[in-house]
Amino acid sequence: MANLDIIDSGIIFILGGIFGAAVVFYTLKDKRQQQQQAMSMRRIGLLEQVAQHVGKVSHVFSKYASLVAEIGPTIDRISAKQERELDSLSEELVEVYQEISIAESKLLLLGEQKLEKAMKLYTSKMAQYRKRIYPGRYNKVDDARQLKTEVSQMREQFYNVLSQRYDQT
């Protein structure tokens, strides 16, 4: 009978070990899934914040570009109100570029070099537009339209990459 008790105890011990290992395995698996989900949600949140930062800059730039297109290439058609508004938007555009620095740091934190590069191309094209297209600094309306089209293409490229990253997460 002693042998049966030893075998019985061994089987109970083995079954207990298997049950305990299964509990530990599923507990760790669940914890890992929760961590991955939390990391994904954090990543999504940061990508949404990047979109908000870039959106603020895009909004101010759009107002600036619309006003410049309304005024035209010569400064003889500019009213005092438009001139104040243009100066204000120009200053606001410079100030809002801080949002790009914040977005850039978030992208680098996420390891998103490709997305960060697309954002830099887009924002540098906006800066180039602001520098070149100002009443009295350009002669041809077509030049302004072409540069605005390039800005729009860079914007679309940036948001396409952002959308891909967002969908992957």
N, C-alpha and C positions, 0 to 999 in steps of 0.2 A: 503494500500500500504506500510505502514511502516513495517509491518510484513514481506512482501515479500522482502523488501530491507535488513532487518536484516537477513533473511534466506539466501538470495543471498550473502550477505557479509560473513556470517558464512561458506557457502559452498566454496566460494573463499578462505577464510582464511584456511580452512581445506585442500583444494587442494594445496594451496601454501605451507602449512606445510609438506604435504606428498611429494610434489615435492622437497622441500628443504632437507628433511630427506633423500630422495633417492639420491640426489646429494652428500650430505655429506657421506652417506654410501658407494657409489661407488668410491668416491674420496679417502676415507680412505682405502677401500679394495685395490685399485690400488697402493696406497702408500705402504701398507703392503706387497703386492706382489713384488714390486720393492725392498724393504728392504730385503726380504727373498732371492730374486735372487742375490742381491749384497752380502749378507752373504754367499750364496752358492758359488759364484764365488771366494770370498776371501778364503773360506775353500779349494776349489779346487786348488787355487794358492799356498796356504801353503803346501798342500799335494804334489803338483808337486815340490815345493822347497825341501821338505824332500827327495823325490826320487832323486833329483839332488845331494843333500849332500851325501846321502848314495851311490849313483852311483860313486861319486869321490873316496870314500874310497874303494869301490869294485874294481874299476879300478886299483888303486895302489896295492891293495892286490893281484889281479890276476897277475900283473907283478911280484910281489915278489914271489908268489907261483910257477909261471912258471920258474923263474930263479933258485929257490931252487930245483925244480924237475930236471932241466937241470944239475945242479952241482952234485946232489946226496948226500948221507949221509956222505961221507968222505970229508975232506978238502984237500986231496992230489991231487984231480982232478981240483981244482979251479985255474983259471988263475988270474993274477993281475987285469985284466979288469973286470972279473966277481966279484972279491972281492970288488972292488970299487963300481961297480953297485949294489951289494948286500948291502953294507953299505949305499949307497945313498938311495936305496929303503926302507931299514929299517928305516932310519931317516925320509924319506918322509911319510912313513906309520904312524909314531908317530905324525908328524905334521898334517897330514890330519885327524887324529882323532878329531881335533877341529870341523870338519864338523859334526861329530856325536853329539857333544854337542849342536851345533846350531840346528840340526834336532830334537834333544830331546826336546829342549826348545819350538820349534814350535809344536811338538806333545802334549806336556803338556798344551800349550796355547789352543789347540783345544780340550783338554779333552780326548785325545786318549791314555788311559793307556794301552790297549791291544796291540795297534800298537807299542807303545813305548817299551813295554816288549819284543815284537817280535824283534824289532831292537836291543835291548840290548843283547838278546840271540845270535843274528847273529854276532854282533860286538865283543862280548866276545869270541865267537868261533874263530873269526879271530885273536883276540889277543892271544888266547891260541895256535893257529897254529904258529903264529909268534914266540912265546916264546919257544915252544917245537921243531918246525921243522926248524932247521938251520944247515947248514953243520957242522958236527963235534958234534952236540948235539943229533942226533938220529941215530939209527943203521939200522932200517928196513924201506925199501921203502914202505912196506905195511902199516906201521903206519902213514906215511905221506899221503898216498892215503885215508886211512880210515878217518883221521881227515879232509882232504880236502872234502871228501864226506859229512861229518857232516856239514862243513861250507856251502856247496852247499844246503843241506837240510834246514838249518836255513835261508839261503838267499831266497829260494823258499817260505818258510813259511812267512817270512816278506813281500815279494812282493805279496803273496796271500792276506794277511790281508790288505795291502795298497790298492790293487786293489778293494777289497770289499768295503772299506771305500770310495774310489774314486767313485765307481759306485753308492753307496748309496746317495752320495751328488749330 
